[in-house]
Amino acid sequence: MSSLDLVKLFDDAVQTLPTGDYSTGLSAIVRHVRAAIRHLERDQEDSDSCTDVIYRTNQAYEGSLKEAYRVLAAKDPSGLSPFQIEGYLETHSVVRPRVLTQLSRYRQDYRNPSTHDYKLDFDKDEALLAIVSVCGFALLLVNQISSRLASEAAQAKAVIPVRVSPRANLRSLGKKISEICLAFTKESHDVAFFEYEKGISQSLVNAGFDSEYIDSNDEGGLIWDVIVRRGRSYFGIDVRVSHHGGADMQTGGHLGFFMDANCSGALLIIRNPGIAEYTLFSGEVSEKEVFIICENDKDQINLLQKNIANFREVTK
């Protein structure tokens, strides 16, 4: 794939986003990348033209970081350095780790040397690699921006008023928690998996629950994807991807291995991205009530019935 192909993919992705504060900045990134390509095509034997490519890709790099920060952190990036923004994205698990690695690599290999060494020059191969690198991670960041916006839209549509007694324990709140997750899941068919789990947690926070997204990259962390806390007790949420008969279907019975004395119940979500129709079921695992959100698919239901006692439909 050529750099021009990547620019078109990036430009197309930007055009699909709804208009927002980030729109001008993203359009500027496209403009800087196209200018970089013109410099490269101008005279590939001229080292100055190749160096000019890097100056343009640097602008695209910093713009990508700032607009991603604007949306994913919901904060104004003005006054922050690329290093500071990278640090925030890393410590708050805002972008996928491999995307962050590519951002850091560009900063180290291109942005920092070209900024601090005025005698530095670049050849045509380095210039081309810089364009491809910037287009690649800019596209990935736009995809994550798109998914975050889709998640926020799904949260807004999935608002369920919840009145919870201060004395209510989590064991009695499992159905309400699951209904909120079901509402969000039905609206989130355009949300990427990385943002989906965070959206589940935020939907519960919006409803007044003490919910926490568990980063799977944290060593020694809980095995759940999302937990809801109340006092010393917690309600665990485990998210799986549906493969229509694959091994993930059979993990319902394995929830018992996740449960400790403080676990008051659990929700298993078997998600099929792109699908909007789901059903809420309940059952028992390790003598605790569990809820299941999945497609009402015959083969899938049969597998779950084998693993979960008293498996039954709660609500559509």
Secondary structure, DSSP 4 states (H G I P E B T S, - for coil): --HHHHHHHHHHHHHTSPP-TTHHHHHHHHHHHHHHHHHHHH-TT-HHHHHHHHHHHHHHHHHHHHHHHHHHS-S--TT--HHHHHHHHHHTT-S-HHHHHHHHHHIIIIIHHHHH-TT----HHHHHHHHHHHHHHHHHHHHHHHHHHHHHHHHHHT-------TT--HHHHHHHHHHHHHHHHHH-TTS-HHHHHHHHHHHHHHTT-EEEEPPTTSTT--S-SEEEEETTEEEEEEEEE--SSSGGGGGGGGHHHH--TTEEEEEEEEE-TT----EEEEEEETTEEEEEEE---HHHHHHHHHHSEEEEEEE-
